[in-house]
Amino acid sequence: MDTVDLPPALQMTLRLTAVLAREHGIIADVQPFLFQEEALISIWAGLVVRCDGYRFRWVVPGSEAERGRPLWTYARRSARAAARLAGQYAQLRAQPVVTTILGGSLLTDDLLAVAIRGRHATPQ
């Protein structure tokens, strides 16, 4: 597949999903995102990654319970992001999905708030 004509965010997400599949056996779903030409990668319940064409950003699962608010993290390279996400994926797969969903804020909560407000939100 030729990705040259795709927006940068979509190119990056396709590279990340390829690394996740090839090196970690993780199948992820890519969705174009309408706010500021971003794309989303859905890896598992509670593990959704935003990509703006320059970096990948996601909420560290379980961070809200420890800190009182979600911890956002990022990576610029696909291989590094894939390695970190694979560890978090394994952690989430080891617990019931309901624990993840009820355990704190999810990126999807942020995305829903953005859609309701009708503007782009920048993580704190």
N, CA, C and O atoms as a DFTB+ gen file, in Angstrom:
496 C
 N C O
     1  1       0.852      -1.183       0.000
     2  2       0.000       0.000       0.000
     3  2       0.891       1.238       0.000
     4  3       1.817       1.347       0.804
     5  1       0.606       2.163      -0.902
     6  2       1.369       3.398      -0.997
     7  2       0.741       4.436      -0.068
     8  3      -0.433       4.777      -0.210
     9  1       1.536       4.936       0.889
    10  2       0.997       5.889       1.871
    11  2       1.417       7.322       1.589
    12  3       1.120       8.211       2.386
    13  1       2.100       7.569       0.477
    14  2       2.643       8.897       0.191
    15  2       1.554       9.963       0.127
    16  3       1.784      11.094       0.554
    17  1       0.383       9.632      -0.393
    18  2      -0.681      10.616      -0.548
    19  2      -1.563      10.763       0.694
    20  3      -2.481      11.582       0.707
    21  1      -1.295       9.989       1.715
    22  2      -2.093      10.073       2.941
    23  2      -1.582      11.183       3.843
    24  3      -0.399      11.521       3.797
    25  1      -2.465      11.759       4.670
    26  2      -2.013      12.776       5.631
    27  2      -0.964      12.188       6.578
    28  3      -0.973      10.985       6.841
    29  1      -0.061      13.029       7.092
    30  2       1.010      12.552       7.977
    31  2       0.514      11.738       9.173
    32  3       1.138      10.742       9.541
    33  1      -0.592      12.146       9.779
    34  2      -1.108      11.414      10.940
    35  2      -1.494       9.989      10.553
    36  3      -1.227       9.046      11.298
    37  1      -2.110       9.839       9.410
    38  2      -2.508       8.508       8.965
    39  2      -1.289       7.667       8.591
    40  3      -1.266       6.466       8.860
    41  1      -0.286       8.272       7.980
    42  2       0.952       7.557       7.667
    43  2       1.599       7.025       8.942
    44  3       2.013       5.867       8.999
    45  1       1.685       7.879       9.968
    46  2       2.297       7.462      11.233
    47  2       1.509       6.339      11.898
    48  3       2.095       5.390      12.417
    49  1       0.187       6.446      11.882
    50  2      -0.614       5.414      12.539
    51  2      -0.474       4.077      11.819
    52  3      -0.452       3.026      12.461
    53  1      -0.380       4.110      10.502
    54  2      -0.193       2.864       9.755
    55  2       1.164       2.233      10.067
    56  3       1.273       1.010      10.155
    57  1       2.194       3.057      10.234
    58  2       3.506       2.516      10.619
    59  2       3.447       1.889      12.008
    60  3       3.993       0.808      12.232
    61  1       2.779       2.575      12.944
    62  2       2.682       2.037      14.297
    63  2       1.897       0.726      14.314
    64  3       2.322      -0.232      14.960
    65  1       0.782       0.666      13.630
    66  2       0.000      -0.575      13.640
    67  2       0.775      -1.713      12.977
    68  3       0.622      -2.870      13.369
    69  1       1.593      -1.406      11.989
    70  2       2.417      -2.439      11.353
    71  2       3.447      -2.989      12.349
    72  3       3.656      -4.201      12.416
    73  1       4.089      -2.104      13.120
    74  2       5.068      -2.543      14.123
    75  2       4.378      -3.334      15.226
    76  3       4.890      -4.365      15.663
    77  1       3.222      -2.860      15.679
    78  2       2.481      -3.592      16.713
    79  2       2.153      -5.010      16.251
    80  3       2.303      -5.964      17.014
    81  1       1.711      -5.147      15.019
    82  2       1.344      -6.470      14.498
    83  2       2.572      -7.347      14.286
    84  3       2.597      -8.502      14.711
    85  1       3.574      -6.806      13.638
    86  2       4.766      -7.587      13.274
    87  2       5.596      -7.994      14.488
    88  3       6.006      -9.150      14.596
    89  1       5.846      -7.066      15.392
    90  2       6.769      -7.324      16.493
    91  2       6.107      -7.758      17.800
    92  3       6.762      -8.340      18.666
    93  1       4.795      -7.474      17.946
    94  2       4.142      -7.765      19.227
    95  2       2.877      -8.606      19.076
    96  3       2.264      -8.980      20.076
    97  1       2.482      -8.906      17.844
    98  2       1.284      -9.713      17.625
    99  2       0.000      -9.024      18.031
   100  3      -0.982      -9.689      18.358
   101  1      -0.008      -7.700      18.014
   102  2      -1.180      -6.924      18.435
   103  2      -1.839      -6.315      17.203
   104  3      -1.203      -5.595      16.434
   105  1      -3.113      -6.613      17.029
   106  2      -3.877      -6.050      15.929
   107  2      -4.620      -4.821      16.459
   108  3      -5.351      -4.903      17.445
   109  1      -4.423      -3.697      15.796
   110  2      -5.049      -2.437      16.223
   111  2      -5.883      -1.880      15.077
   112  3      -5.684      -2.231      13.914
   113  1      -6.801      -1.023      15.420
   114  2      -7.732      -0.428      14.468
   115  2      -7.421       1.056      14.303
   116  3      -7.344       1.783      15.294
   117  1      -7.243       1.511      13.070
   118  2      -6.955       2.917      12.790
   119  2      -8.230       3.614      12.337
   120  3      -8.967       3.109      11.491
   121  1      -8.474       4.793      12.922
   122  2      -9.627       5.605      12.545
   123  2      -9.177       7.028      12.272
   124  3      -8.512       7.638      13.109
   125  1      -9.532       7.568      11.108
   126  2      -9.264       8.999      10.898
   127  2     -10.056       9.804      11.921
   128  3     -11.172       9.432      12.283
   129  1      -9.490      10.879      12.372
   130  2     -10.097      11.714      13.405
   131  2     -10.255      13.103      12.820
   132  3      -9.316      13.612      12.208
   133  1     -11.381      13.721      12.982
   134  2     -11.678      14.964      12.279
   135  2     -11.057      16.210      12.881
   136  3     -10.921      17.214      12.181
   137  1     -10.673      16.185      14.160
   138  2     -10.120      17.374      14.772
   139  2      -8.669      17.552      14.364
   140  3      -7.836      16.697      14.666
   141  1      -8.358      18.620      13.701
   142  2      -6.994      19.002      13.334
   143  2      -6.202      17.876      12.673
   144  3      -5.029      17.661      12.977
   145  1      -6.868      17.164      11.763
   146  2      -6.207      16.132      10.958
   147  2      -5.456      15.097      11.787
   148  3      -4.331      14.730      11.450
   149  1      -6.058      14.636      12.846
   150  2      -5.477      13.589      13.660
   151  2      -6.055      12.240      13.262
   152  3      -7.055      12.162      12.549
   153  1      -5.417      11.191      13.729
   154  2      -5.921       9.836      13.553
   155  2      -5.884       9.148      14.910
   156  3      -5.104       9.520      15.786
   157  1      -6.721       8.158      15.070
   158  2      -6.793       7.397      16.311
   159  2      -6.413       5.950      16.052
   160  3      -6.680       5.404      14.982
   161  1      -5.789       5.343      17.041
   162  2      -5.476       3.925      16.987
   163  2      -6.120       3.294      18.218
   164  3      -5.766       3.623      19.350
   165  1      -7.055       2.399      17.994
   166  2      -7.709       1.685      19.074
   167  2      -7.010       0.340      19.229
   168  3      -7.024      -0.492      18.322
   169  1      -6.396       0.143      20.398
   170  2      -5.626      -1.070      20.635
   171  2      -6.389      -2.037      21.531
   172  3      -6.414      -3.240      21.267
   173  1      -7.004      -1.527      22.578
   174  2      -7.771      -2.332      23.530
   175  2      -8.650      -1.372      24.305
   176  3      -8.417      -0.164      24.284
   177  1      -9.650      -1.887      24.985
   178  2     -10.490      -1.030      25.824
   179  2      -9.591      -0.288      26.809
   180  3      -8.868      -0.909      27.588
   181  1      -9.639       1.039      26.771
   182  2      -8.812       1.851      27.660
   183  2      -7.453       2.196      27.081
   184  3      -6.668       2.884      27.733
   185  1      -7.156       1.737      25.878
   186  2      -5.856       2.027      25.268
   187  2      -6.077       2.521      23.839
   188  3      -6.061       1.755      22.876
   189  1      -6.281       3.825      23.748
   190  2      -6.519       4.500      22.467
   191  2      -5.444       5.561      22.317
   192  3      -5.157       6.307      23.253
   193  1      -4.853       5.620      21.135
   194  2      -3.727       6.515      20.868
   195  2      -4.162       7.578      19.871
   196  3      -4.824       7.283      18.876
   197  1      -3.778       8.821      20.153
   198  2      -3.997       9.932      19.223
   199  2      -2.692      10.201      18.491
   200  3      -1.615      10.146      19.085
   201  1      -2.790      10.489      17.211
   202  2      -1.600      10.820      16.432
   203  2      -1.889      12.069      15.614
   204  3      -2.904      12.152      14.921
   205  1      -0.984      13.041      15.702
   206  2      -1.154      14.300      14.972
   207  2      -0.194      14.425      13.794
   208  3      -0.115      15.483      13.169
   209  1       0.529      13.362      13.489
   210  2       1.500      13.400      12.397
   211  2       2.912      13.678      12.874
   212  3       3.866      13.560      12.104
   213  1       3.053      14.048      14.145
   214  2       4.365      14.340      14.733
   215  2       4.677      13.438      15.920
   216  3       5.835      13.114      16.183
   217  1       3.620      13.033      16.636
   218  2       3.810      12.202      17.821
   219  2       2.546      11.409      18.100
   220  3       1.465      11.721      17.600
   221  1       2.716      10.371      18.916
   222  2       1.616       9.564      19.415
   223  2       1.381       9.981      20.859
   224  3       2.341      10.160      21.608
   225  1       0.108      10.141      21.270
   226  2      -0.211      10.495      22.656
   227  2      -1.299       9.565      23.164
   228  3      -2.233       9.222      22.439
   229  1      -1.165       9.162      24.420
   230  2      -2.194       8.329      25.023
   231  2      -2.164       8.475      26.533
   232  3      -1.194       8.961      27.115
   233  1      -3.264       8.036      27.158
   234  2      -3.382       8.037      28.616
   235  2      -2.810       6.715      29.120
   236  3      -3.171       5.647      28.625
   237  1      -1.920       6.792      30.103
   238  2      -1.352       5.587      30.706
   239  2      -2.456       4.903      31.512
   240  3      -3.006       5.504      32.435
   241  1      -2.787       3.655      31.176
   242  2      -3.855       2.954      31.895
   243  2      -3.558       2.851      33.393
   244  3      -2.443       2.525      33.799
   245  1      -4.584       3.136      34.204
   246  2      -4.454       3.030      35.652
   247  2      -3.789       4.211      36.315
   248  3      -3.654       4.230      37.538
   249  1      -3.369       5.199      35.544
   250  2      -2.636       6.327      36.134
   251  2      -3.522       7.233      36.981
   252  3      -3.038       7.886      37.906
   253  1      -4.807       7.275      36.672
   254  2      -5.683       8.165      37.438
   255  2      -5.822       7.695      38.883
   256  3      -5.884       8.511      39.803
   257  1      -5.871       6.387      39.078
   258  2      -6.009       5.856      40.438
   259  2      -4.802       6.228      41.285
   260  3      -4.940       6.514      42.474
   261  1      -3.631       6.224      40.684
   262  2      -2.405       6.521      41.421
   263  2      -2.192       8.020      41.629
   264  3      -1.689       8.437      42.672
   265  1      -2.574       8.826      40.640
   266  2      -2.248      10.247      40.667
   267  2      -3.437      11.158      40.956
   268  3      -3.254      12.327      41.296
   269  1      -4.642      10.637      40.824
   270  2      -5.814      11.474      40.982
   271  2      -6.233      12.157      39.692
   272  3      -7.260      12.835      39.649
   273  1      -5.447      11.982      38.646
   274  2      -5.783      12.493      37.310
   275  2      -5.011      11.656      36.299
   276  3      -3.996      11.047      36.637
   277  1      -5.488      11.626      35.066
   278  2      -4.823      10.789      34.072
   279  2      -3.425      11.311      33.718
   280  3      -3.185      12.519      33.698
   281  1      -2.538      10.402      33.449
   282  2      -1.197      10.747      33.001
   283  2      -1.114      10.528      31.502
   284  3      -1.251       9.404      31.017
   285  1      -0.890      11.600      30.783
   286  2      -0.692      11.518      29.337
   287  2       0.782      11.253      29.073
   288  3       1.648      11.792      29.762
   289  1       1.060      10.444      28.100
   290  2       2.427      10.197      27.689
   291  2       2.491      10.265      26.168
   292  3       1.462      10.297      25.493
   293  1       3.708      10.288      25.639
   294  2       3.824      10.368      24.190
   295  2       5.108       9.691      23.729
   296  3       6.016       9.414      24.513
   297  1       5.143       9.441      22.431
   298  2       6.339       8.919      21.776
   299  2       6.343       9.471      20.359
   300  3       5.289       9.709      19.770
   301  1       7.523       9.670      19.827
   302  2       7.647      10.190      18.465
   303  2       7.978       9.100      17.442
   304  3       7.708       9.255      16.251
   305  1       8.560       8.010      17.912
   306  2       8.946       6.935      16.996
   307  2       8.014       5.737      17.164
   308  3       7.619       5.388      18.277
   309  1       7.677       5.129      16.054
   310  2       6.751       3.997      16.057
   311  2       7.266       2.832      16.895
   312  3       6.506       2.243      17.663
   313  1       8.545       2.494      16.760
   314  2       9.083       1.345      17.491
   315  2       9.015       1.569      18.997
   316  3       8.653       0.659      19.743
   317  1       9.355       2.755      19.441
   318  2       9.315       3.073      20.876
   319  2       7.878       3.069      21.390
   320  3       7.594       2.511      22.450
   321  1       6.978       3.690      20.637
   322  2       5.566       3.699      21.036
   323  2       5.031       2.275      21.099
   324  3       4.323       1.926      22.044
   325  1       5.353       1.453      20.116
   326  2       4.857       0.075      20.073
   327  2       5.340      -0.722      21.280
   328  3       4.570      -1.481      21.868
   329  1       6.596      -0.557      21.650
   330  2       7.137      -1.296      22.800
   331  2       6.407      -0.909      24.085
   332  3       6.045      -1.778      24.878
   333  1       6.193       0.374      24.291
   334  2       5.507       0.832      25.498
   335  2       4.036       0.413      25.487
   336  3       3.498      -0.027      26.503
   337  1       3.399       0.556      24.331
   338  2       1.990       0.188      24.219
   339  2       1.788      -1.313      24.394
   340  3       0.775      -1.736      24.950
   341  1       2.729      -2.117      23.934
   342  2       2.621      -3.574      24.095
   343  2       2.611      -3.942      25.576
   344  3       1.862      -4.827      25.989
   345  1       3.428      -3.276      26.372
   346  2       3.433      -3.535      27.811
   347  2       2.122      -3.139      28.459
   348  3       1.599      -3.857      29.312
   349  1       1.595      -2.000      28.057
   350  2       0.329      -1.537      28.627
   351  2      -0.832      -2.410      28.151
   352  3      -1.774      -2.664      28.902
   353  1      -0.758      -2.863      26.912
   354  2      -1.758      -3.784      26.365
   355  2      -1.797      -5.073      27.194
   356  3      -2.872      -5.543      27.567
   357  1      -0.627      -5.636      27.478
   358  2      -0.551      -6.870      28.266
   359  2      -1.152      -6.655      29.658
   360  3      -1.850      -7.523      30.181
   361  1      -0.879      -5.509      30.242
   362  2      -1.422      -5.172      31.565
   363  2      -2.945      -5.110      31.524
   364  3      -3.614      -5.646      32.408
   365  1      -3.491      -4.460      30.503
   366  2      -4.945      -4.339      30.393
   367  2      -5.612      -5.672      30.090
   368  3      -6.695      -5.952      30.605
   369  1      -4.984      -6.493      29.267
   370  2      -5.549      -7.806      28.921
   371  2      -5.622      -8.720      30.138
   372  3      -6.439      -9.639      30.180
   373  1      -4.769      -8.469      31.126
   374  2      -4.715      -9.322      32.318
   375  2      -5.816      -8.990      33.329
   376  3      -5.978      -9.703      34.319
   377  1      -6.563      -7.928      33.093
   378  2      -7.622      -7.558      34.031
   379  2      -8.960      -7.537      33.303
   380  3      -8.996      -7.377      32.083
   381  1     -10.060      -7.698      34.034
   382  2     -11.376      -7.634      33.393
   383  2     -11.603      -6.258      32.761
   384  3     -11.201      -5.236      33.317
   385  1     -12.243      -6.248      31.608
   386  2     -12.502      -4.983      30.895
   387  2     -13.286      -4.016      31.763
   388  3     -13.050      -2.809      31.705
   389  1     -14.209      -4.517      32.561
   390  2     -15.004      -3.634      33.415
   391  2     -14.114      -2.883      34.399
   392  3     -14.408      -1.737      34.737
   393  1     -13.042      -3.499      34.860
   394  2     -12.099      -2.825      35.761
   395  2     -11.454      -1.639      35.057
   396  3     -11.286      -0.575      35.652
   397  1     -11.097      -1.819      33.803
   398  2     -10.496      -0.734      33.018
   399  2     -11.484       0.402      32.821
   400  3     -11.148       1.571      33.013
   401  1     -12.686       0.057      32.443
   402  2     -13.691       1.078      32.127
   403  2     -14.089       1.868      33.372
   404  3     -14.269       3.083      33.297
   405  1     -14.226       1.205      34.497
   406  2     -14.628       1.885      35.727
   407  2     -13.447       2.452      36.508
   408  3     -13.638       3.125      37.520
   409  1     -12.234       2.184      36.043
   410  2     -11.034       2.555      36.783
   411  2     -10.593       3.991      36.646
   412  3      -9.669       4.402      37.349
   413  1     -11.201       4.773      35.785
   414  2     -10.783       6.159      35.655
   415  2     -11.059       6.707      34.272
   416  3     -11.713       6.060      33.453
   417  1     -10.564       7.888      34.019
   418  2     -10.783       8.541      32.736
   419  2     -10.124       7.765      31.605
   420  3      -9.019       7.241      31.744
   421  1     -10.815       7.707      30.509
   422  2     -10.289       7.093      29.302
   423  2     -10.155       8.169      28.240
   424  3     -10.819       9.203      28.316
   425  1      -9.319       7.940      27.267
   426  2      -9.181       8.895      26.169
   427  2     -10.523       9.117      25.489
   428  3     -10.817      10.225      25.039
   429  1     -11.328       8.083      25.412
   430  2     -12.630       8.246      24.785
   431  2     -13.497       9.253      25.538
   432  3     -14.325       9.926      24.924
   433  1     -13.321       9.370      26.859
   434  2     -14.046      10.393      27.621
   435  2     -13.636      11.790      27.153
   436  3     -14.481      12.670      26.986
   437  1     -12.340      11.983      26.943
   438  2     -11.826      13.261      26.457
   439  2     -12.358      13.552      25.062
   440  3     -12.758      14.680      24.774
   441  1     -12.366      12.550      24.198
   442  2     -12.841      12.744      22.827
   443  2     -14.316      13.092      22.793
   444  3     -14.741      13.928      21.995
   445  1     -15.101      12.459      23.653
   446  2     -16.518      12.774      23.724
   447  2     -16.728      14.201      24.195
   448  3     -17.573      14.910      23.650
   449  1     -15.979      14.635      25.194
   450  2     -16.082      16.011      25.683
   451  2     -15.720      17.002      24.588
   452  3     -16.359      18.046      24.454
   453  1     -14.702      16.680      23.810
   454  2     -14.291      17.546      22.705
   455  2     -15.404      17.648      21.678
   456  3     -15.716      18.742      21.206
   457  1     -16.001      16.527      21.331
   458  2     -17.069      16.525      20.333
   459  2     -18.267      17.333      20.809
   460  3     -18.895      18.044      20.024
   461  1     -18.580      17.223      22.088
   462  2     -19.713      17.965      22.638
   463  2     -19.431      19.460      22.628
   464  3     -20.314      20.258      22.315
   465  1     -18.209      19.840      22.967
   466  2     -17.827      21.262      22.973
   467  2     -17.612      21.788      21.562
   468  3     -17.707      22.992      21.325
   469  1     -17.323      20.889      20.621
   470  2     -17.142      21.308      19.236
   471  2     -15.802      21.951      18.956
   472  3     -15.676      22.743      18.022
   473  1     -14.797      21.620      19.753
   474  2     -13.469      22.164      19.491
   475  2     -12.401      21.178      19.957
   476  3     -12.684      20.204      20.655
   477  1     -11.184      21.458      19.556
   478  2     -10.062      20.580      19.870
   479  2      -9.602      20.791      21.298
   480  3      -9.515      21.929      21.760
   481  1      -9.307      19.712      22.000
   482  2      -8.824      19.801      23.372
   483  2      -7.361      19.403      23.410
   484  3      -6.950      18.455      22.741
   485  1      -6.591      20.112      24.179
   486  2      -5.192      19.775      24.378
   487  2      -5.051      19.144      25.754
   488  3      -5.500      19.719      26.746
   489  1      -4.431      17.964      25.827
   490  2      -4.285      17.306      27.122
   491  2      -3.487      18.157      28.096
   492  3      -2.581      18.890      27.699
   493  1      -3.826      18.055      29.355
   494  2      -3.132      18.824      30.398
   495  2      -1.938      18.065      30.888
   496  3      -1.221      18.543      31.767
